Amino acid sequence: MTFAGVGYHIMPIDAYVGRTAARIAAVLYLAAGAVALFFSVAGPVPVDGSGPADIPVLLLLVLHLIWGCVMLLTPPGFSRKRLKRALFVPELLLSFTVIFYLFAYFYALNANMDYVDRFIEDTGVLRLALDTETERAVTLLRFLPFLVVNVICYVVPRLLYSRLVAASWPGPKSRVATWSLLLVGCAVILQVLAFPNGQHLEGQPLFAWFALVPLFLVLQVHERLRGAFYGVIFGTLVTLLSNYWLSTFNLVSLQFAVVLFFGFYVLYMLPTTVLLRRFPGWSLLILPFSWTLFEFLRSSGFLGYPWVLTAHSQYANTALIQLASLTGVWGVSFVVLLVNAGLAESLRRLTGWSEGRHPLSGTRGARGTRDARLDRRGMVHGMAPATAGITLALVVWFVGHVVLVYADHAEEPERSVRVALIQQNTDPRQAQYRQTLSILQRLTRESLREDPDIIAWSETAFVPNIRRWAAEDPPGALTPIVNDFLAWQRSIGTWLLTGNDDYEVVRDLRRRELSRNSFNAAVLFSDTGERRETYRKIKLVPFTEYFPYRDILPEVYELLQTFDINLWEPGRERTVFEHPLFRFSTPICFEDVFPNEVRQFVLAGAEVILNLTNDYWSLTEVQAKQHFAGGMFRAVENRRQLLRSTASGLTAHVDPYGRILETLPYFEEAYMVRDVPIATELPTTVYTRLGDWFPLLSGLVTGFFLVIALPYQGLRLRRARRRYHG
């Protein structure tokens, strides 16, 4: 039969061949479901009890069987709608399969960790693997049939019926439209590799400059919903692969993060694809400004999580990141995004996507045709977006290089403080308090040989609540170790900063105790053993450290309790610790990746940023390096010395220009002693003074386009409604 489009003709195809192809696909999908069911019930590695992957496998089984039946019952004949559906469903199923498989695989990597043991002991509702290798084998066997059949049904039709498939998306953009999911997969891989990852701990920062080009091309090919689908798949996979180590924290951390970012990307991609369809020639502005705004919004509020921002891939590009002192981390993200958008727009122009234009000619011509002559004006027009983006990046880099040269010739400050950073390499969750204290004391004694002015221990380095157990009467179980710590601290004659739990008593009007609020805190002791000041962590990790909606959503709160999650209350005061030699603040854990949180400490008077972190729980250098890459921008943004004292992660010293002066090895017992110079008059940067002005600018630009586009979109909907109703 013949399938004709508008302004072009599709080659004839025999209906029998199409029906046969549909039946073959149906058999493959039904067979995949049967094989997966066999491997789940009676395969070479039998599965006893229920596990986290059971529901995803069951869902995939049902979806594949339904699609197999639909294909089996497909009547003869072709239409564009039917063809697009037959091409899209394997993409959808393949995307779901990959996401569910990665979830199950990351669980398998941590199948027998202590938190899993505790969960099973408390609830008895989860199957525990014999070992992680067995769990990974089970996972692969159960998901492999789905992966294989969807890859086959995605690739084979596009190769065997390439002309027919291409005709579904007329014009030069057909190849991008045909292989959109593959291009999105390439973008995912490049984006993940651009940041610190398991294959290359330093990351591949060069990849970040073009990683998003395939995605940006795909977003400009498809209609709104289809484009948003690809964008959401991209975001979900990047989140999953970049944050896989969250599965070592507890059973639900990774799931919460991925579901959260799934929602974020849905909310971002839907309006963005509308803008790209409404203003196809303005992607050079729309994409970098809107994506910068998106990164800011996903980093804000209770659910804020500013991890692997685009700028973080460039943490080692010291000249480029000097821009952060003006715009914050957001400006660095914008420059990288602008280069990506410029490259994508140039490819769009040079390959003839521009409506009514020859690909490389400035003259008007028939739609979809190519001019044999490579017109110079057309070439300049095509290369202009990429040239603009790359030029801006080079200018920013050059100016940053000049700033660094100037900094190298600046006079050294007369004032300095000697700080000892202790990395004990222990896990506070193991409750081995005596052993941990012994290690901390030994490393501290060794550091005292260099006569430090202050010693900094990491987040929750000393776990027993000092305020509680020191005042316990009669003495409690942990009172002896707390008293031993306090006596030892007085004996060393040096200021000590340590991470610790803290609490406050909530009383009624009659001063009767109602409850106690617990806090993640940093405590400063003087050289005479006096407890001077306490900082209580303000920005807590959503769901895993803090959940403010227990009264509104009690079911969610109970679920969190089921998964052995320890919740704290947020602090209220931005403490600036006073030492005889300097003033400093201590953002705790991931507080240091929030630009405005650290900025507020600097505005309050902090001369040094001293981050206390426990990255031991992740059991991977990748998480520690990603954390460091995100946190080090605070030094540049505020022109302050940055020190990081970690239980095990990346204990480090970074100067106000983002230069890494010293680090300790990962997952080793070690310490470092650093002389930290502090200028008499510290500068106040543009970012410190004005804050997040650049995301506000991005919001204004994006909002301008939305204000123009939304009435147009509403007009289209009204016209479509009138046509539908006759």
Order of alpha helices (4+ residues) and beta strands (2+ residues): alpha-alpha-alpha-alpha-alpha-alpha-alpha-alpha-alpha-alpha-alpha-alpha-alpha-alpha-alpha-beta-alpha-beta-alpha-alpha-beta-beta-beta-alpha-beta-beta-alpha-beta-alpha-alpha-beta-beta-beta-beta-alpha-alpha
